[in-house]
């Protein structure tokens, strides 16, 4: 290869008008190094191919079956799963089906029922797998019951789905009972849906928005005003905000004729007030009060808590008395585990004898709040709790409690200290 370079001075120096250049040859050492590198790369490539061939040859039938099944599950390929299962059943001596294998096939089937094209074949194949699983002596578990319940519920057999869920016992989950619950609600069988909910609460399951929305909807459809009221409050306690679908169902109820006719014309105002206090001020729980059409509007709340539609001001509410007692019990149980039972019992007895106080605050924790004072002093004026406080300062020295009353920023502060 030659490169011709023309000089701008060719007219002045005709004998030197062109220069012939050739690329420099690499040193012999570089050539040898390049050959060695290429040879090593070729050896590695051939070695990798040989290792891959060895690995493929080393796969046992069970390993290959497991890998193929996992791939079917990942891709949700029902057709390939049916073919793989039939192949394995035809050769029982080479493939031993385990609980994981059966559950994987059932999982693929339960995910295929939502597709109208594969719904019927997935139900038939899934039930065949389940029958072979039980007849073969493989014990089903919660995942098995969930998948089969989805299959039978897709076939509108809510009763069987419910029985499968109950068969799991206390190991049932929301997903286990969901198929039966949604099946009954979808078919308008409210009474059976309520039975499923009761069973779920019996084993300690907390219903979430999808389950509560389904129960609320079937109650609206049946005109069951009492259950509509109950599920509204359950939604209020369970979720911070509802989905658009749930909001539309709620709006539909309040715009309906049944809602306008529901409610008492006479009620005890004192009882309502008492129940409001018991429930923390947020709701009375006595059902619908009054009759007439509801005004339903979507609105927004300003930053100061005022409704931009009706101009009502939002206020803070406390938790219900029942929730307060449950919280107090859990705190006491935790304290009994960490502290000496006798000491904590004495503290409980002291609280009972001083029940006139509104709040009890742990001085050890309050003292940590912005503690930039001389000798670790406590500034009540900087505390956000400017109400009647009882600061129990637990000291090393035991002694009777002495009390003194101080006035801080117009608020009464009762300080209890130990006598040194």
N, C-alpha and C positions, 0 to 999 in steps of 0.2 A: 504494500500500500504506500502511495506517495502523495504528498500534499504540496501543491504549487502555490507559493506565496509571491504575488506581484508587488514590486516596490514602487512607490510614487516617483522614484528618481530613475525609472527605466529609460526615459528619453535622454537623460544626461549620461547615463552609463549603460550603453546598449549591451556591453559584454557581460554585465551583471544584472540583467533585467529580471531574472528569476532565480529563486533558490529552491532546491529540492530537499525537503525534510522528511524524515521517517521517524515513527514513534520509537522511543528507546525500548530495547528488549529487557525484560525483567531478569534480574540476576538469577543464576542457576539455583541458588538456595531457595528463593521464593517459589520457583517452579516446583521444586521437590516438596516444599511445604504444602502447596496447593494440591498436589497429587495425593499426598498423605491424608489431607483433610477430606478430600472427595472419597477416598477409599474407606475412611472411618465412617462417613455418613452412609455409604452404601451398605457397610456391614451392619450398622445400627438399624437401618431400614429393613434389611432382610431378617435381622434378629427379632425385631418387633413383629414382623409378619409371622415368623415361626412361633413366637410366644402366643400370639392371638390364635393361631391354629391349634396350639396345645391346649389353650384355655377352652376353646370351643369343643375340643375333643374330650376335655375333662368334665364337662357339664353332665351331671346325672339326669335321668328322666324327670325326677322330682324337682331338681333345681330349674330345669328348663320349663317345667310346668308352672312353677311358682313365678318365674320371670314373665312368662307369657300372660299369666293371670293378672299380675300387677299392672302390666301394660294395658290389658283390657279394662281394668278398673280405672286407671288413669285417664284413658280416652273415652270411658263410658260406652264401650263398644259391645252392645248386646249380642249382635250376630256372631262376632268372634268368640264371645264368652260361651254361647250355646254350643258352638262347634268344639271348643276346647273341652267343655264339660262332657259332651257325648263321647269324645275321643278318650277321655280319662276313664269314664265308666265302662267303656268297652275293653279296657285293659286294667282291671283292678289289681292285678299282681304287680304292675310296675308303678302305679300311682296310688298312694294311700291318702285319702281325703281327710283333712283335719278340720277342726272348728274354724280356723282362719280361712281355709279354702271355701267352705260353705258360706261363711259370712261375706266373703268377697263377692261370690256369685249373687247372693241375695241383695247386697248393696248395689250392684250393677242393675239388677232388676228393679229395685225400688226407685232408682234414679231415672228409669226409663218409662215409668207409668205416666209421667207428665206429657210425654209425646204421644199424640193420638195415633201415630203410625205404628208405634211399638208398644202401646199400652196393653193390648190383649195378649200378645206373645210374651211380654215380660211377666204378666200375672201368671199365665199358665206355666212358664218355665220356672219362675220363682217358687211356686207351690210344689212343683215336681222336685226341685232341689230340696225344699224343706222336708217333704215326705221321705226322701231318701236319707236325709240327715238323721231324722228321728228313728226311722226303721233300722238304720245302720248302727245305732247305739251312741252317736255323737250328741253330747249334751248341749242344748241351746243356751245362750246367755242373753243379756239385755240387748246387745246389738242385733242378735237374731230376732228377738221379739219385735224390736222396732222396725226392722226391714219387712218382716212378714205382715205386721200390722199395717204398714203403708200399702202393701199389696192388696190385702183384703178390704181395706178402707177405700182404695181406688175402685174396688168392685162393689162399693156401697154396702159392705158387710161390717157395719160398725160394732155389732155385738161380738163378733169374733175378734176384732181388733181390741176391744175392751177386755175380753177374757185373756188375750195374750199379754196385755199390759199388766193386769192383776197377777198373772202367773209369775212375774218377776219379783213380786213382793216389795219390800222396802228399797230394793235396788232400782226401782223405776225412776225415770227421768221425765222431764217435760216432753222430750221427743218421743218417749215411749207411749205416753197417753195422748199426745197430740193427734195422731191419726183417728182414733175413736172419737175424740171431742169434736174435731172439725167435720168428721163424717156426719155425726148426729146434728150438728148445727147447720150444715149444708142441706140436710134433708128435712130440716124443720122439726126435728124430734127434740124439743126443748127439755122434757123431763129426763130423758136419758143423758142429755148433755150435762144437766145439773148433777146427775149421779156420778158422772166421770169427774166433775169438778170436786165433788165431795170426797171421792176416793183420793184424788190428788192432794187435797188438803190434809187428809188423814195421815199420809206418809210424809208430810212436811214440805210439799212442793209449793213454790211461790209462782202463781200465774203471772205472765207478762202480757204486754199489750196485745199480741196476736190472739192469745187464748181469751182474754177478757173482751176484746172487740167482737170475737165470734159469739161469745155468750150474750153480750149486750145486744148484738144484732138479732139473734134468734128471739130474745126477750121482747124486742121492739116489734118484730113480726107477729108474735103471739099476743101482743098487747098486755104483757105482764108488767104492769106499772111498778109493782113492788121490787121485782128483780131488776128492772131498768134502773131504779133508784140505787139499789145496792151496787150494781156493776159500775155505775157512774162514780161512786165513791171509791170503789176498788181501783178504778183507773186513776183517780186523783191521787191515791196513795202509792200506786205502783210506778207511775211514770211521771216525769217532769213535763213532758209535752207529747201530745198525740200526733200520729201521722195524718196526712190529708184524708186518707180513706176513713179512719176512725172519726175525724172531725165531721165529715159529710154524714156519717151515720147518726152522730149525735144531733147535728142540725136537723136531720130528717125527723127525728123523734120529737123535738120541741116544736117543729112546724106542723106536726100531725094533729089530728082531731082528738086522739086518745090522750095526748099530753094536756090538751086544754081542758079536758073533762076530769083529769086526775087531780086528786087533792082533797083535803078537808076544808069545810066551810067554817068550822069552829074548832078552836084549839086553846089549850091552857097556856097563856103567855108566860106564867111563872115556870111552868115545866120546860118551855122552850129555852128560857133564860138559864135554868139550871143545867139543861143538857148542853147548852153552848159552853158553859164554864167547864163542865166535865170533859168536853171534847176539845178543850184548848182555845175556844172562841171561834174556830173556823167553820163549824157546822153543828147542827143539832141532832141529826140522825133520826128524826121522827117521821120522815117521809115527806110527801108533797103537801104543802100547806097552801090552801086557796085554789080557786079554779079560774079559768079564763085563758085567753090566747097569750102565748109567750112572744116577746119581742126578741128576735134572733138577729144579731149583727156581729160581724167580725170587726175587731178593733185593735188598737195598739195602746201600749202603756207608756206614758211619758217617763222621763228619767226620775222625776220626783214621785212616781208611783200613782199618778192620776190617770184615770181612764179617759181617753180622748173622745169617747162617744157619749158616755153618761156623766162624765165629770166626777164620778165617785172616787174616793181616795182609798188605795189599798193600804191595809194595816197588817202588822205582824200578828201572827197567831202562835199559840203554844202547841206543843204536842198533846195528844189526848191523855187522860189520866191513866188509862190502861197501858199506853206506851211508856208513860213515866214510871209506872210500877215495874214494868218489865225491864226498863233500863236500870232502875235502882237495884233490882234483884241481880242483874248481870254484874254491876259494879261491886255489889256486896260479895258475890261469889268469887270474883277475881281477887278482892281484898282478903278473903278467907284463905285463899290459896297462897298468897304471898306473905301475909302477916300472921302473927300469932293469933289463934282464934280467940283466946281469952281477952287479949288487948282490944281486938276489933269488937268483940261483944260488949266490952265496957264502953267503947265509943258509941255503939248503937244505943245502949241504954241511956247514955248522956244525951244523945240527940232526942230520944223519946221524951225525956224530962224537960227539954228546952225546945219544945215544938213550936213556941211562939215566934221563933226567929224565921225570917223569910228565906235566908240563904246561908250556906256554909261554904267558906272558901278556904282552901289549903294555903296557909301562909307561906309554906316553903316554895310553892309555885308562884304565888302572887309576888313574892319578894324578888323573883327573877325578872319581873317586868320593868324595863328601863332602870336598872339598879345603878344609877350614877349618883348616889347620895353618900354623905358622910357616914362611915361606920355601917354601911349596908342598910341604911334606913329605907322605909317603904313610903312612897308618895301616893296616897289615895287619890289625890287630885288628877293624877295622870292615868288612873285606871278607868277603863271604859265602863266598869260596873259601879256607878255612883249611886248605889242604893244601900239599903241596910246590909252591911257585911258583918260576918263573924269570922275573924281570922284566928284560926286555931294554930298557934305556933307550937310545934312539937319540939320540946327541948330535951336535953339530956337529963336535966335535973327534974325529978318528979316532984309534984306538989299540987295543992289544990288550985283550981282555976280562979283567977281574980278578974274582975270585969271593971271596965271604965268606959264612959260614954264621951265621945268627942263629936264636934260638929265640923264637918269638912264641906265647904262650898254649899252650905244649906242642907246637907244630907246627914242623917244620923248614922254614926259609925260606932258600933259596939266592938271593942277590941278585947279579946280574951288572951291572957298571957299566963305563963306558969310562974309560980312564986319561986324565986331563987333562994 
